[in-house]
Amino acid sequence: MKYIDSLREGMRISEVYLCKSKQIALTKTGKEYGRLMLQDKTGTVDAKIWNLNSPGVGTFEALDYVRVDGDVSVFMGANQLNIERIRKADQGEYLAENYLPVSTKDIEEMYKSLLAFISSIKNPYLKKLTESYFTGDSEFIKKFKVHSAAKSVHHGFVGGLLEHTLSVAKMCEYFAGAYPMLNRDLLLTAAIFHDIGKVQELSAFPENDYTDDGQLLGHIIIGTQMVGDRIHTIPGFPERLAAELKHCILAHHGELEYGSPKKPAILEALALNFADNADAKMETMIEVLRGAGSNTGWLGYNRLLETNIRKTTEE
């Protein structure tokens, strides 16, 4: 199988991929064409069907497995597949496990590391709160381990939410050691919970798309509600501590224009914002660079990073 991360300009391919999305768009001259996003476990590739009336273009829908014949080109620094023939794949032509992008890190080992952070929390209320989800809620644990952290921007793969959460927790642990004024227990708890709402904001794979609640509320509000609801089940949970924890979640995107209902007003919320932003942007660039293959030139403008990027010179 030719995996997407191995595609290079000039390749001729005949392969089965998962059709992640399908749209009919118009060229500048008003001609209809098909715009697809194809996926396997190594990533995604933009694909175009320039001639929708070709006899080689069969009937298929988004989330179908499709057999495609076409050529790989490069557009705006990224691979693009120009499809000549496409049809819905037959049942025996693919193995589903080859088409879900998965973290390169061991999911069970990452979860053990996250549990180690939880066991280190000394505040009894925060510890009970984190344990209620991450050791006591089997249905939540099952979802959290395999959920993605995004539809497409960063950590959009199986185990992505866990990988991102653990990375943010590690950065927050560093901040707590470097800046003693930080309340370590509060900061670590906020790091562990900051994206918890994504288990409801995004649907499970292979769809991995926004749910109705995700579109209407977003993961920040959903996560704050989830934490608030569980706090109400813990007798005597301090109101001030509950408000500070929920504030950290509400403010973790840092700016109102980035979706935060509040800007950071306490030190822990500021540290969480820095850690979340750093990991999101580092992973975004890493994924772009991996997707570029052997391309060492400029890769085009990235919306999240707000700059044109390229690989570092290796010599």
N, C-alpha and C positions, 0 to 999 in steps of 0.2 A: 504493500500500500504506500502511495506517495502522500505522506503527511503534509499538512499545510506549512509547517515550519521549514520543510525541505524544498518548497517551490522556489524556482529561480526564473528570472526573465528568459524567455525563449523556449521554455519547456512546453512540450505537447503532452497533455494529460488525458487519461480516460479513467475516472475514479468515482467512487461513491462518497458523498459527503452529506452531512445533515444540513438541510436548508433552514437556517435560523430565522431568516426573514425574507419576505418577498413583496416587492412593490412594483407598480407600473408607473413609470415616469415619462417625461417628455424631453426630447432633445431641444436645442435652441431653434431648430427648424420645425418643431411641432410634431415630430415623429415619436411614436410610443416605443419604449424599450423596457426590458425587465431589469430591475436592480435587486440583486440578491446578496445576502450575507451567508456564506457557507462556513461550516464549522467541523472540526474534528477535535480530538483531545489535545492537540498541540496549539490550537488557536483558531482564528477566523480569517477569512479572506473575502474581500469585496469582489463581486462577480457581476458581469453584465451580459444580457441577451440582447444583442443589437437588432436581430431580426426575429420578432415574435411570430411572424407568419411562416417561418421555415418549417418544412415537414419534419425536421428533426427535433422540434420543440413540442414535447408532450405535456400532458396535464399533470400538475402537482400543486401542492400547497405548502405554506410555511410549516415547519416541523416535520415534513416528510424527509425520508432519506432519498437522495436523488443521484442517479448516475449521470455524470457530465463528461462531455468531450470538449476540449478547448485549448487555448493557448494562454500562457502566462506572460503578462506585460508589466511594466512599472508605470504608475501614474502618481504624481505628487509624492515620490519617494517610497511608495508602498506597492506591494504586489497587487495586481488585478487580474482576474480570470475572465477572458473573453470566450463566452460559451457559444459553441456551434450546434451542439446536440445536448438535449437534457430530457430525462424521463424519470418517473418515480421508480425507485429501485425495488426489485423483488426481494422477498423475505430472506432468501438464502444468500444474498449478495453482500451482507454486511453483518458486523458484530457491534451491538449497541455500545459496548464499553470502549470502542475505539473513537467515539464521537463526543464524549464529554470531557471538556478541559478539566484537568485535575492538578491540584497543587503539587509541586515537585518535592514537597516536604512530607514526611510521614504524619498522617492525621492523628493517629493515636499518640505518637510521641509529643506532638504539639499540644494535644489536650492534656497530657500529663504535666507538661510545663505550665499550662494555664492553671491547673489544679494546685500546683505548687505555690503559685502566687496567692491563690485563694486561701490556702492553709496558713500562709504567713500573715494574713490580716489579723490584727489583734483586737480591734473594736468588735465587741460581741454582736452588736446589731448589724454592722456591715458584713461580718462573717456569716451570720445566719442568713442574711439576704442573698449573698452570692451563692452560698451552698444550697439554698432553696431552689435555685435554677440549675446550677451546674453540677450538683451531685444528687439532688433529690427529685428532679423532674425528668424522667426518662424520655418522654415524648419531645421535650424541648432539646435535650442533649442530642438526640438522634438528628433533629433538624439542624441544630447549630453546627455540628461537626462537618456536615457536607454542604452547607449553604454557601452561596457566593456573597461577596461584599458589594457587588455592583452588577448592573446589567452589562456594561461594557467598558467603563472608564478605568478601573483598577481592581485587581483581585476578583475578576469576573469568572471564577472557576470553582469547581468542587473543592471545598475546604478553604476557599478564599476568605470567608468571614472569620474563621478561626485563625488563619495565618495573619490577617491584618490585626485582629484583636490582640493576639500574642505579641506582635511587633510593637504595637502601641503601649502595651503593658510594660514591655522591656524598656522602652524609652522613658516611660513615666517612672520606673524604678530608678533609672539613672538620674532623672531630674530630682527625685526625692533625696538621693544621696548628695547631689551637688548643691541643692538649695534647701537647707534644713528647716526653713520656715514653712515648707510645704507639709501638709497633713498627708503622710504617706498612705494611710489606710483609705482615706477619702479619695485620693488621686488614683490609687490602684483599682478601687471599686468602680470609679467613674470610667476608667480605661476599659475594664472588663465589660461594663454595661453600655458603653457609649453607642455602639451600633446594634444593640440587641433587637431593635425594631426592624432590622432588615429581614428577620425570619418571617415577618408578615408583610413587609413592603414588597418583597420579590417572591415570585413563585418558584417552585422547585425546578431543577433541571429535568428535561432538556429545554423547557420553555424559558426559565430564568428571565421573566419579564415582570413589569409592574402590575401588582394586583390593584383592585379598586381602592382598597385602603391605602396602598402605596401612592397612588395618584392623588387621592383626596387629602391624605394626612401627611404622608412621608414618614421616614424611619425615625426622625428626631421626636416627633410628637408621639408616634406609636411606642417607641422605646421608653419615653418618659411615663406614659400611661402604664406600660407593663411593670416598670419599677414601682410606680406609685401604688398600683393594685396589690403587688406582693408585700410592700411595706405595711399596708393595712392589715395584713394577716400576722404581723409580728407585734405582740403586745409591748407597749412602752417604747416603741421606736421614737427617738427624739425628733420633734418636729423641725427644729433648726437644722439638724443633720440631714433629714429627709429633703428639706428645701435646698440645701447646698448640693447634695448629690444630683437632684433633678436639674438644678441650674447648670451643673457641669455638662450634663447630657444636652440640655437645650442650647448651650453656648458653644458646643464643640466644633462647629464650623467657623466660628470666629467672627464673621461679619454677617450683617443682615442680608446683604445681597448674595451671600453664599448659602442661604437657607436657614441660618440660625435665628430662631425667634428672639434670642437675647445675645448680646455681646458679653464676653467674659467679664465678670465683676468680682471674682475672687481668684486668688493665685492658682488654685488647683484647676480651675476652668481654663485659665490661660495656658498652663502647662499641657493640659490635655489637648487643647487646640493645636499647639505647636507639634506635639507628637503625632496626632492624627494627620495633620497637613503634611508633615515630613514623610511619613510612611506612604501616604497616598501618592505624593508626587514622585518619590523614588520608584515605587512600583510602576507608576504610569510610564516613566522614562525607560525603565528596564524592559517592560513589555513592548514598547515601540522599537527599541533597539534589537530585541530578539526577533521581532517580526520583520525587521529589515534584512535579515539574512547576512549575506556578504556585502551588502551595499555600504560603502564607506563614505558616501557623499552626504550632502544635506538632505534630510528626510522630510522637510516641510514643516509648516506651522502646526503646533499642537495647542488646542484650545485650553486645556487645563493648565499647561505650563506657560502659555502665552508667549511662546518663542519658537523659532526654528531650531531644530536640534540635529545632531549627528553623533556618530561614535567617536570615542577618544582615539587618538592615534596610538597604535600599538607598539611602534618602534621605541 
